Amino acid sequence: MRAHPLATDAVLAFGALVSMVVGSFADPHGPHGPTFGTRAPDPFSLVLMLLGAVALVFRRRRPRTVLAVTGGLSLLELATGEPRAPVAMCTVIALFTVASRTDRPTTWRIGLLTMAGLTGVAMLAGPLPWYAQENIGIFAWTGMAAAAGDAVRSRRAFVDAIRERAERAERTRDEEARRRVAEERLRIARDLHDVVAHHIALVNVQAGVAAHVMDKRPDQAKEALAHVRDASRSALNELRATVGLLRQSGDPEAPTEPAPGLAVLDALVDTFRHAGLPVEVILQLDGEPGALPAAVDLAAYRVIQEALTNVRKHAGAGARAEVSVVRVGPSVEITVLDDGGAETGAAPDPGGGHGLLGMRERAGALGGTCSAGPRFGGGYRVHATLPCGA
């Protein structure tokens, strides 16, 4: 109906024409009460009904014009028809259309004018007495058409307002999600700054020391190491300036301690154990955890930290967690599982927070992947793959 409004109105107009023609055979003033088939409309009334139905086909395109046309046809029928045919039905439909597509003051101005015009002509110029029930019926039907159209318009406005609020809320959620992602990227940039700056500072210090201990060709060695020291200092200053542009005024200074990694994983797990979350750790790496690239080491630590935080916040009472860090070929796979809790079997809502976005951002920045979702039988699973050569 919405895709083909003209065809819909044509069907409505045909139905109105059939109803008017059938109704014109009814006589409310029969000798023994209302009767059907005891009278027939005259040809002029049939022409008026046909013209009114044709006008209704265009009721959505020109609602006020259609109302004027159908109103004029109804006035002709009310003044000349004997017996009367229900041509006013076209005006009732047209008035409903106008009321549903305009504002309330305009609706009542046009509605009162239509009601008074049709009823006045029916009472004063028609063949029936002014107090006939058909005249009162015209007043009632036109009034109900205006009221019904106004109610439909109000409901449409109410639904549109609800839809607009829902769309605005959706846009707000999207903007909030983008803001949270931007904040997470800023936090990642700060962490990377701490890691890279730490190593560049070490290179700077080692180059400065080497410049003083070189015995062979000391002049050339000192000159080369001086260039290394200057380049490392310049890179450190540029990196600090770049990340400084991302920081907001009033942010606290970056911490001076080394960035966390898997070497301090036990201390991280102990904090959750002290908070009442039993955690089992499986660590299978070639060599010490510190042998991993600094960015991978930091990302693995942050993924485990965020996943355990989600378990602590969202899992039910009595939940248990398992952390697995395994070196598989050129990658490190981190898996964090929880059973959801013995009482509720609850699991974190994958769409309820922004921590999962941060984990995916960290893994994606290193060329890895991170997935999260409910486990079969209850609980939740977070799995991240971090390439060590990233």
TAZIFEN-V44177 format. One record per pair of residues at least 24 apart in sequence whose ideal C-beta (glycine too) atoms are under 10 Angstrom apart, sorted by the first residue. I is the first residue (numbers start at 1). J is the second residue. D is the distance in Angstrom with one decimal. If there is no record, write none. Layout:
I,J,D
I,J,D
This chain:
5,59,9.7
5,60,5.6
5,61,8.7
6,57,7.0
6,58,8.1
6,60,7.9
6,61,8.0
7,57,9.4
8,57,9.8
8,60,8.8
9,56,6.5
9,57,5.2
9,58,7.3
9,59,5.8
9,60,6.2
9,61,8.8
9,66,9.8
9,93,9.7
9,97,9.1
10,53,9.4
10,54,9.4
10,56,8.6
10,57,5.1
10,58,9.7
11,57,9.5
12,53,9.2
12,56,6.5
12,57,8.4
12,59,8.1
12,93,7.4
13,50,10.0
13,52,8.5
13,53,4.5
13,54,6.9
13,55,8.0
13,56,4.0
13,57,4.9
13,58,9.2
13,59,8.1
13,90,8.5
13,93,8.5
14,53,6.9
14,56,9.2
14,57,9.1
15,53,9.0
15,56,9.7
15,93,9.9
16,49,8.7
16,52,7.7
16,53,5.6
16,56,6.0
16,86,9.6
16,89,5.9
16,90,6.4
16,92,9.2
16,93,6.1
17,46,9.7
17,49,6.1
17,50,6.7
17,52,8.0
17,53,3.8
17,54,8.7
17,56,8.5
17,89,9.3
17,90,8.8
18,49,9.9
18,53,8.9
19,49,9.6
19,53,9.7
19,86,7.7
19,89,6.6
20,45,9.0
20,46,9.3
20,48,9.2
20,49,4.6
20,50,9.2
20,52,7.5
20,53,7.4
20,85,6.5
20,86,5.0
20,87,6.6
20,88,9.1
20,89,5.3
20,90,7.5
21,45,9.4
21,46,7.3
21,49,6.3
21,50,9.1
21,53,9.4
21,85,8.1
21,86,9.1
22,86,9.3
23,49,9.6
23,85,7.6
23,86,4.5
23,89,7.6
24,49,7.4
24,77,10.0
24,81,9.1
24,83,7.8
24,84,8.1
24,85,4.0
24,86,6.4
24,87,8.9
25,83,9.7
25,85,9.4
26,83,9.6
26,86,8.8
27,83,7.0
28,83,9.7
28,84,10.0
28,132,9.2
28,133,7.3
28,134,7.2
28,137,9.5
29,83,8.9
29,128,9.0
29,132,9.0
29,133,9.6
29,134,9.3
38,83,9.9
39,83,5.3
40,83,8.6
40,85,9.8
41,77,9.6
41,81,8.0
41,83,7.4
41,84,8.8
41,85,4.6
41,86,9.4
41,87,9.6
42,80,9.3
42,81,7.5
42,82,7.9
42,83,8.2
42,85,8.1
44,76,8.3
44,77,8.4
44,80,7.2
44,81,7.6
44,85,9.1
45,76,9.4
45,77,6.1
45,80,8.7
45,81,5.3
45,82,9.2
45,83,8.4
45,84,7.8
45,85,3.8
45,86,9.3
45,87,6.9
46,85,7.6
46,87,9.9
47,73,9.2
47,76,9.9
47,87,10.0
48,72,9.7
48,73,4.9
48,74,8.1
48,76,6.2
48,77,5.2
48,80,9.3
48,81,8.0
48,85,7.1
48,87,4.9
48,90,8.8
49,73,8.3
49,77,8.3
49,85,6.0
49,86,8.0
49,87,5.6
49,89,8.5
49,90,7.7
50,87,9.9
51,76,9.8
51,87,8.9
51,90,8.6
52,77,8.9
52,85,10.0
52,86,9.9
52,87,5.6
52,88,8.9
52,89,7.8
52,90,3.3
52,91,7.8
52,93,9.0
52,94,8.6
53,87,9.7
53,89,9.4
53,90,6.7
53,93,9.6
54,90,9.5
55,90,6.7
55,91,9.9
55,93,9.8
55,94,7.4
56,89,9.5
56,90,5.9
56,91,10.0
56,93,5.9
56,94,6.8
56,97,8.5
59,90,9.3
59,93,6.9
59,94,5.8
59,96,9.0
59,97,4.6
59,98,8.6
59,101,9.5
60,97,6.8
60,100,9.8
60,101,7.9
62,94,9.9
62,97,9.9
63,94,7.0
63,95,9.2
63,96,9.6
63,97,4.7
63,98,4.7
63,99,9.2
63,100,8.6
63,101,5.6
63,102,8.0
63,110,9.9
63,149,9.9
64,94,8.7
64,97,9.3
64,98,6.0
64,101,9.2
64,102,8.5
64,106,9.5
64,110,7.6
65,94,9.3
66,90,8.5
66,91,9.4
66,93,8.8
66,94,4.8
66,95,9.8
66,97,7.1
66,98,8.3
67,91,7.0
67,93,9.3
67,94,4.1
67,95,5.9
67,96,9.6
67,97,7.5
67,98,5.2
67,99,9.7
67,110,7.2
67,114,7.1
68,94,8.5
68,98,9.9
68,110,9.9
68,114,9.6
69,94,8.0
70,94,4.6
70,95,8.5
70,114,9.6
71,95,8.3
71,110,9.8
71,113,9.0
71,114,6.0
71,117,6.9
71,118,7.0
71,142,9.5
72,117,9.9
74,114,9.1
74,117,9.0
74,118,5.9
74,121,8.5
74,122,9.0
74,138,8.3
74,142,9.5
75,117,7.0
75,118,6.9
75,120,9.7
75,121,5.3
75,122,8.9
75,125,8.6
76,121,9.4
77,121,9.8
77,122,9.6
77,126,9.3
78,117,9.7
78,118,6.6
78,119,9.2
78,120,9.6
78,121,5.0
78,122,4.6
78,123,9.3
78,124,9.8
78,125,7.0
78,126,5.3
78,127,9.4
78,128,9.4
78,134,9.2
78,135,8.7
78,138,7.6
79,121,5.9
79,122,8.4
79,124,9.2
79,125,4.5
79,126,6.4
79,127,9.0
80,125,8.7
80,126,8.8
80,127,8.7
81,126,8.0
81,127,7.9
82,126,8.7
82,127,4.9
82,128,9.1
83,127,8.4
83,128,9.5
84,122,8.6
84,126,7.3
84,127,7.8
84,128,7.6
84,132,9.8
84,134,6.7
84,138,9.9
86,134,9.2
86,137,9.6
86,138,9.6
86,141,9.5
88,114,9.8
88,118,6.2
88,119,10.0
88,122,8.4
88,134,9.4
88,137,8.8
88,138,5.6
88,141,7.0
88,142,7.6
89,141,8.0
89,145,9.9
91,115,10.0
91,117,9.6
91,118,6.7
91,138,8.8
91,141,8.8
91,142,6.8
91,145,8.1
92,118,9.6
92,138,8.9
92,141,5.1
92,142,6.1
92,143,9.8
92,144,8.0
92,145,4.5
92,146,9.4
92,148,9.5
93,145,7.4
93,149,9.8
94,145,8.4
94,149,10.0
95,141,9.2
95,142,5.9
95,143,9.4
95,144,9.6
95,145,4.4
95,146,5.8
95,148,9.4
95,149,6.9
96,142,9.5
96,144,8.8
96,145,4.3
96,146,7.5
96,147,9.3
96,148,5.8
96,149,4.3
96,150,9.4
96,152,7.9
97,145,9.0
97,149,6.9
97,152,9.7
98,145,9.1
98,146,8.4
98,149,6.8
98,153,10.0
99,145,6.9
99,146,4.9
99,147,7.8
99,148,7.4
99,149,2.5
99,150,5.0
99,151,8.7
99,152,7.7
99,153,6.6
100,145,9.8
100,146,9.9
100,148,8.1
100,149,4.1
100,150,7.6
100,151,8.6
100,152,4.5
100,153,4.8
100,154,9.5
100,155,9.5
100,156,7.6
101,149,7.9
101,152,9.3
101,153,7.0
101,156,9.4
102,149,8.6
102,150,9.0
102,153,7.4
103,150,9.2
103,153,8.0
103,157,9.8
104,146,9.9
104,150,5.8
104,153,7.8
104,154,8.0
107,146,5.8
107,147,8.9
107,149,6.6
107,150,5.1
107,153,7.6
108,146,6.8
108,147,9.4
108,150,7.9
110,146,7.7
111,142,6.9
111,143,7.1
111,145,7.6
111,146,3.2
111,147,8.1
111,149,8.3
111,150,8.3
112,142,9.3
112,143,8.8
112,146,8.1
114,138,9.9
114,142,5.5
114,143,9.4
114,145,8.5
114,146,7.7
115,139,5.7
115,140,9.1
115,141,9.2
115,142,4.5
115,143,5.7
115,145,9.2
115,146,7.5
116,142,9.2
117,142,9.2
118,142,6.1
119,143,9.6
176,354,8.4
177,351,9.9
177,354,6.7
177,357,7.2
178,357,9.8
179,354,9.1
180,353,9.0
180,354,3.9
180,355,9.2
180,357,6.6
180,358,8.1
181,354,7.3
181,357,5.4
181,358,7.9
181,360,9.5
181,361,6.7
182,246,9.5
183,354,8.4
183,358,8.8
184,302,10.0
184,306,9.9
184,354,7.0
184,355,8.5
184,357,6.3
184,358,3.9
184,359,9.1
184,360,9.5
184,361,5.6
184,362,8.3
185,246,8.5
185,357,9.7
185,358,8.6
185,361,6.1
185,362,9.7
185,365,8.5
186,243,8.8
186,246,5.3
186,247,7.6
186,248,8.6
186,251,9.4
187,246,9.9
187,302,8.9
187,358,7.5
187,361,9.4
187,362,9.6
188,295,9.7
188,298,9.1
188,299,8.6
188,302,8.3
188,358,7.7
188,361,6.3
188,362,6.1
188,365,6.5
189,239,10.0
189,242,8.5
189,243,5.6
189,245,10.0
189,246,5.6
189,247,9.0
189,365,9.7
190,243,6.5
190,246,7.8
190,247,7.6
190,251,9.0
190,254,6.2
190,255,9.3
190,259,9.6
191,254,9.4
191,259,5.9
191,260,8.8
191,294,9.8
191,295,8.6
191,298,5.6
191,299,8.6
191,301,9.5
191,302,7.3
191,362,8.8
192,239,9.0
192,243,8.2
192,259,8.7
192,294,8.9
192,295,6.5
192,298,7.8
192,299,9.6
192,365,8.3
193,236,9.9
193,239,6.2
193,240,7.2
193,242,8.4
193,243,4.4
193,244,9.1
193,246,9.1
193,247,9.7
193,254,6.8
193,259,9.3
194,243,9.4
194,254,6.0
194,255,7.1
194,256,8.9
194,257,8.7
194,258,7.6
194,259,4.6
194,260,9.6
194,294,9.4
194,298,8.4
195,258,8.3
195,259,4.8
195,261,8.9
195,293,9.3
195,294,4.4
195,295,6.3
195,297,8.4
195,298,5.8
196,235,8.7
196,236,8.6
196,239,6.2
196,243,9.5
196,259,9.6
196,294,7.7
196,295,8.4
197,235,9.3
197,236,6.0
197,239,6.2
197,240,6.8
197,243,8.7
197,254,8.4
197,259,9.6
198,236,10.0
198,256,9.6
198,257,9.6
198,258,5.9
198,259,7.0
198,294,7.9
199,232,9.6
199,236,9.9
199,294,6.7
200,231,9.7
200,232,5.3
200,233,8.4
200,234,9.9
200,235,5.8
200,236,4.8
200,237,9.9
200,239,7.4
200,240,9.9
201,232,8.1
201,233,9.2
201,236,6.6
202,232,9.2
203,228,7.4
203,229,8.6
203,231,9.3
203,232,4.9
203,233,9.8
203,235,9.1
203,236,9.2
204,228,8.3
204,229,5.8
204,230,9.3
204,231,9.3
204,232,4.4
204,233,5.8
204,235,9.2
204,236,6.9
205,229,9.0
205,232,9.3
206,232,9.4
207,231,9.1
207,232,6.6
207,233,9.5
208,232,9.5
208,233,9.7
258,294,9.2
258,298,9.9
259,294,7.1
259,295,9.4
259,297,8.1
259,298,5.1
259,301,8.3
259,302,9.6
260,297,8.5
260,298,6.8
260,301,5.0
260,302,8.0
260,305,8.1
261,289,6.5
261,290,6.7
261,292,7.4
261,294,7.4
261,295,10.0
261,296,8.9
261,297,3.7
261,298,5.8
261,299,9.4
261,300,7.5
261,301,5.2
261,302,9.6
262,288,8.9
262,289,3.5
262,290,7.6
262,291,9.7
262,292,6.8
262,296,9.2
262,297,5.7
262,298,9.2
262,300,5.7
262,301,6.0
262,304,8.3
262,325,6.5
262,332,8.9
262,334,9.4
263,288,7.3
263,289,4.9
263,290,5.0
263,291,9.8
263,292,9.5
263,297,7.7
263,301,8.9
264,289,8.9
264,290,9.9
264,301,7.5
265,289,7.0
265,297,9.9
265,300,8.5
265,301,6.8
265,304,6.9
265,305,9.4
265,323,7.8
265,325,7.6
268,301,7.1
268,304,6.9
268,305,6.0
268,308,7.6
268,323,9.4
269,304,8.3
269,305,9.9
269,308,7.6
269,321,9.0
269,323,7.0
271,305,9.4
271,308,8.9
271,312,9.7
272,304,9.9
272,305,9.3
272,308,5.2
272,309,8.3
272,311,8.1
272,312,6.2
272,321,7.5
272,323,9.6
273,321,9.8
275,308,9.6
275,312,6.2
276,312,8.2
276,317,9.1
276,318,9.3
276,319,9.4
277,308,7.1
277,309,9.9
277,311,6.5
277,312,5.2
277,315,8.0
277,318,9.8
277,319,6.7
277,320,7.7
277,321,6.0
277,338,8.6
278,318,9.0
278,319,8.3
278,320,4.8
278,321,7.1
278,322,9.4
279,304,9.6
279,308,6.8
279,311,8.6
279,312,9.8
279,320,7.7
279,321,4.8
279,322,7.4
279,323,6.2
279,336,9.2
279,338,9.3
280,320,7.5
280,321,7.4
280,322,4.8
280,323,7.1
280,324,8.9
280,337,9.3
281,321,9.5
281,322,8.0
281,323,4.9
281,324,8.0
281,325,7.9
282,322,7.2
282,323,7.0
282,324,4.4
282,325,7.1
282,326,7.4
282,335,8.7
283,323,8.3
283,324,8.1
283,325,5.1
283,326,8.2
283,327,9.6
284,324,8.0
284,325,7.1
284,326,4.7
284,327,6.4
284,328,9.2
284,332,9.9
284,333,9.7
285,325,6.7
285,326,7.7
285,327,4.8
285,332,7.4
285,388,10.0
286,327,5.3
286,388,9.7
287,327,8.9
289,325,8.0
289,332,9.7
291,327,9.7
291,388,9.3
292,325,9.7
292,327,8.5
292,332,6.7
292,386,8.6
292,388,6.2
293,332,9.6
293,366,8.7
293,386,9.0
293,387,9.2
293,388,5.9
293,389,7.9
293,390,7.1
295,362,9.1
295,365,8.0
295,366,6.1
295,386,8.7
295,388,9.8
295,390,6.8
296,331,9.0
296,332,6.2
296,362,9.9
296,366,6.3
296,368,8.5
296,386,4.9
296,387,7.6
296,388,5.6
296,389,9.1
296,390,6.6
297,332,8.9
297,386,9.2
297,388,9.6
298,362,8.4
298,366,9.8
299,332,9.1
299,334,8.8
299,359,8.7
299,361,9.7
299,362,4.5
299,363,6.7
299,365,7.7
299,366,5.8
299,368,7.8
299,370,9.3
299,384,7.9
299,386,5.7
299,390,9.0
300,325,6.5
300,332,6.1
300,333,9.6
300,334,5.4
300,362,9.0
300,363,9.6
300,366,9.8
300,368,9.9
300,384,7.5
300,386,6.0
301,325,9.8
301,334,9.4
301,362,9.9
302,355,9.9
302,358,7.6
302,359,7.5
302,362,5.8
302,363,9.9
302,384,9.9
303,334,5.4
303,335,10.0
303,336,7.7
303,355,9.8
303,358,8.9
303,359,5.1
303,360,9.6
303,362,6.4
303,363,7.2
303,368,9.6
303,370,6.8
303,382,7.2
303,383,9.6
303,384,4.9
303,386,8.1
304,334,6.2
304,335,9.7
304,336,6.2
304,359,9.7
304,382,8.7
304,384,8.8
305,336,9.8
305,355,9.5
305,359,9.7
306,336,9.0
306,353,9.4
306,355,4.6
306,356,7.9
306,358,6.3
306,359,5.5
306,362,8.8
306,370,9.9
306,372,10.0
306,382,8.2
307,334,8.2
307,335,9.1
307,336,3.7
307,337,9.2
307,338,8.6
307,348,9.1
307,355,8.2
307,356,9.0
307,359,7.2
307,370,9.6
307,372,7.9
307,380,8.5
307,381,9.2
307,382,4.2
307,383,9.6
307,384,8.5
308,336,6.5
308,338,8.6
308,382,9.3
309,348,9.8
309,353,9.5
309,355,6.8
310,336,8.6
310,338,8.6
310,347,9.2
310,348,4.6
310,349,9.5
310,350,9.8
310,352,9.4
310,353,7.0
310,355,5.9
310,356,7.8
310,359,9.4
310,372,8.5
310,380,7.4
310,382,7.7
311,336,7.3
311,337,9.0
311,338,4.4
311,339,9.6
311,340,9.1
311,341,9.3
311,347,9.0
311,348,7.3
311,379,8.9
311,380,7.1
311,382,8.9
312,338,9.4
313,348,7.4
313,352,9.8
313,353,8.2
313,355,9.1
314,338,9.0
314,340,9.1
314,341,9.4
314,346,6.5
314,347,6.7
314,348,3.8
314,349,6.9
314,352,7.8
314,353,8.3
314,380,7.7
315,339,7.9
315,340,5.7
315,341,5.0
315,344,8.2
315,345,9.1
315,346,6.1
315,347,6.8
315,348,7.2
315,378,9.7
315,379,7.5
315,380,7.3
316,340,5.9
316,341,2.3
316,342,7.1
316,343,5.1
316,344,3.2
316,345,6.3
316,346,4.5
316,347,8.6
316,378,8.9
316,379,9.5
317,341,5.4
317,342,7.3
317,343,4.8
317,344,7.0
317,346,9.3
318,342,4.1
318,343,5.9
318,344,8.9
319,343,9.0
319,344,8.8
319,345,9.4
319,346,8.3
319,347,9.3
319,378,9.8
319,379,7.8
319,380,9.4
320,379,9.0
321,379,9.1
321,380,9.4
322,379,9.9
322,381,9.9
323,382,9.7
324,383,9.3
325,384,9.8
325,386,9.9
327,388,7.7
328,385,8.2
329,387,9.5
329,388,8.9
330,387,6.1
330,388,5.6
330,389,5.6
330,390,9.5
331,366,9.9
331,367,9.6
331,368,7.2
331,369,9.7
331,384,9.8
331,385,5.3
331,386,6.3
331,387,5.1
331,388,6.2
331,389,8.6
331,390,9.2
332,366,10.0
332,368,8.6
332,384,8.5
332,385,7.5
332,386,4.9
332,387,8.2
332,388,6.1
333,368,9.4
333,383,7.1
333,384,7.3
333,385,5.4
333,386,7.9
334,359,9.5
334,363,9.1
334,368,9.5
334,370,8.6
334,382,7.8
334,383,7.2
334,384,4.5
334,385,7.9
334,386,7.1
335,381,7.1
335,382,7.1
335,383,5.1
335,384,7.9
335,385,9.8
336,372,8.9
336,380,8.3
336,381,7.4
336,382,4.5
336,383,8.0
336,384,8.6
337,375,6.9
337,379,6.6
337,380,7.5
337,381,5.4
337,382,8.0
337,383,9.1
338,375,8.2
338,378,9.1
338,379,4.9
338,380,5.5
338,381,8.1
338,382,9.0
339,375,8.0
339,377,8.3
339,378,6.3
339,379,4.5
339,380,9.0
340,374,8.4
340,375,7.7
340,377,8.5
340,378,4.0
340,379,3.8
340,380,6.8
341,378,8.1
341,379,8.2
342,378,9.5
344,378,9.0
345,377,8.5
345,378,4.1
345,379,7.6
346,378,8.2
346,379,8.9
346,380,9.0
347,372,9.9
347,373,8.9
347,374,5.1
347,375,7.5
347,378,6.9
347,379,5.7
347,380,4.1
347,381,9.1
348,372,8.0
348,373,9.8
348,374,8.7
348,379,9.6
348,380,5.3
348,382,9.0
349,374,9.6
349,380,9.6
350,374,7.8
350,380,8.4
355,382,9.8
356,382,8.0
359,384,6.6
360,384,8.7
362,386,8.4
363,387,9.5
363,390,9.8
365,390,8.3
366,390,4.0
